[in-house]
Amino acid sequence: MNEWVIEVKKSFGLEIDCDIKAILDVARVAAHSVERPAAPVTTFLMGVAFANGCRIDELTEKIDALARDWPVKER
């Protein structure tokens, strides 16, 4: 995973830290609290918010809070 992230960052010319654990945690929370397709969409939105100046810890806290309050969907 780390090598993949390094190569993707290099291919886009990105020089940023990438908190893989935080991203995967957010994807897990979105997938289990909302529905599976919410995982990539949520991490995309997290990336946009990060690019706009939000901190990763703030984003993960907000997403965790939204997920805790999300209504349970009957299957």
C-alpha positions in Angstrom: 0.0 0.0 0.0 2.7 2.5 0.9 4.6 1.9 -2.4 1.3 2.4 -4.3 0.6 5.7 -2.5 4.1 6.9 -3.2 3.7 6.1 -6.9 0.3 7.8 -7.2 1.5 10.9 -5.4 4.5 11.0 -7.7 2.4 10.6 -10.8 0.2 13.6 -9.7 3.2 15.7 -8.5 1.8 15.7 -4.9 4.1 16.4 -2.0 1.7 15.8 0.9 1.5 13.5 3.8 -1.1 10.8 3.3 -2.7 9.4 6.5 -3.6 6.0 5.1 -5.0 4.8 8.4 -7.4 7.8 8.7 -8.6 7.4 5.1 -9.2 3.7 5.5 -11.0 4.3 8.8 -13.3 6.8 7.2 -14.0 4.4 4.3 -14.8 1.6 6.8 -17.2 3.8 8.8 -19.0 5.1 5.7 -19.3 1.5 4.3 -20.7 0.0 7.5 -22.8 3.0 8.7 -24.3 4.1 5.4 -23.7 1.6 2.6 -20.7 0.2 0.8 -20.6 2.6 -2.1 -20.5 5.5 0.4 -16.8 4.5 1.2 -15.1 5.8 -2.0 -17.5 8.8 -2.3 -16.9 9.8 1.3 -13.1 9.5 1.0 -13.3 11.6 -2.2 -15.2 14.3 -0.4 -12.7 14.1 2.5 -9.9 14.7 0.0 -11.7 17.8 -1.4 -12.3 19.1 2.1 -8.6 18.5 2.9 -7.5 20.3 -0.3 -9.7 23.2 0.9 -7.8 23.5 4.1 -9.6 21.2 6.6 -7.4 19.1 8.9 -7.6 15.3 8.7 -8.4 14.9 12.4 -11.4 17.3 12.1 -12.6 15.5 9.0 -12.5 12.1 10.6 -14.3 13.4 13.8 -17.1 14.9 11.7 -17.5 11.8 9.6 -17.5 9.6 12.7 -20.2 11.8 14.2 -22.3 11.7 11.1 -22.0 7.9 10.9 -23.0 7.5 14.6 -26.1 9.5 14.0 -26.9 7.9 10.6 -30.2 5.9 10.7 -29.7 2.2 10.6 -30.9 0.8 7.2 -32.9 -2.4 7.3 -31.6 -5.0 5.0 
